[in-house]
Amino acid sequence: MLVSKGACAVALHETGGQIRRAQLAGILMGDEIGSLVDGAHQKFFRTPSGRQSRRWRRTLKAIHDFEED
């Protein structure tokens, strides 16, 4: 199951009657969720298929707020 709010999203799954995160929250990039990656001198979001976005500064606070909700 995918839960999203604005550009933020997280994939959830049910195991033994409990809902758990399948991965860390990130930003929606097409039909995938991009996770924050530290690339030594720069940070960016990367999807499992390798798509990248450098718009991390604007969305990082939004992801933190999303995880708290």
C-alpha positions as CSV (number, residue, x, y, z in Angstrom):
1,M,0.0,0.0,0.0
2,L,1.2,3.5,-0.8
3,V,0.4,6.4,1.5
4,S,1.2,9.9,0.2
5,K,0.6,13.5,1.1
6,G,1.7,16.2,-1.4
7,A,5.1,15.1,-2.8
8,C,5.9,12.8,0.1
9,A,5.1,9.1,0.2
10,V,5.9,5.8,2.0
11,A,5.2,2.2,1.1
12,L,3.5,0.1,3.8
13,H,2.8,-3.6,4.2
14,E,0.9,-5.7,6.6
15,T,2.6,-8.5,8.5
16,G,0.9,-10.5,11.2
17,G,-1.9,-8.0,11.5
18,Q,0.5,-5.1,12.0
19,I,1.2,-2.3,9.5
20,R,4.9,-1.6,8.9
21,R,7.0,0.6,6.6
22,A,8.4,-1.3,3.6
23,Q,11.0,1.4,3.1
24,L,11.8,4.9,4.4
25,A,9.6,7.8,3.4
26,G,10.7,9.8,0.4
27,I,9.3,11.8,-2.5
28,L,7.2,10.6,-5.3
29,M,9.1,10.5,-8.6
30,G,6.7,9.1,-11.2
31,D,5.5,5.8,-9.8
32,E,8.4,5.2,-7.5
33,I,9.5,6.7,-4.1
34,G,12.9,8.4,-4.1
35,S,15.0,8.1,-0.9
36,L,17.6,10.6,0.3
37,V,21.1,9.6,-0.7
38,D,24.3,11.2,0.5
39,G,26.7,11.3,-2.5
40,A,29.8,12.6,-0.7
41,H,29.7,16.3,-1.7
42,Q,26.0,16.4,-2.6
43,K,22.6,15.0,-1.5
44,F,19.9,13.8,-3.8
45,F,16.9,11.6,-4.0
46,R,17.2,8.3,-5.9
47,T,14.5,5.8,-6.9
48,P,15.2,2.0,-6.9
49,S,15.4,2.2,-10.7
50,G,18.1,4.9,-10.5
51,R,16.2,8.0,-11.3
52,Q,17.6,11.0,-9.4
53,S,16.4,14.5,-8.2
54,R,18.5,17.2,-6.5
55,R,15.5,19.0,-5.0
56,W,16.2,17.7,-1.5
57,R,16.4,21.0,0.4
58,R,12.8,22.0,-0.2
59,T,11.4,18.6,0.5
60,L,13.4,17.4,3.5
61,K,11.3,19.3,6.0
62,A,8.1,18.1,4.3
63,I,9.3,14.5,4.6
64,H,10.0,15.0,8.4
65,D,6.6,16.5,8.8
66,F,5.0,13.7,6.8
67,E,6.7,11.0,9.0
68,E,5.4,12.7,12.1
69,D,1.8,12.7,10.8
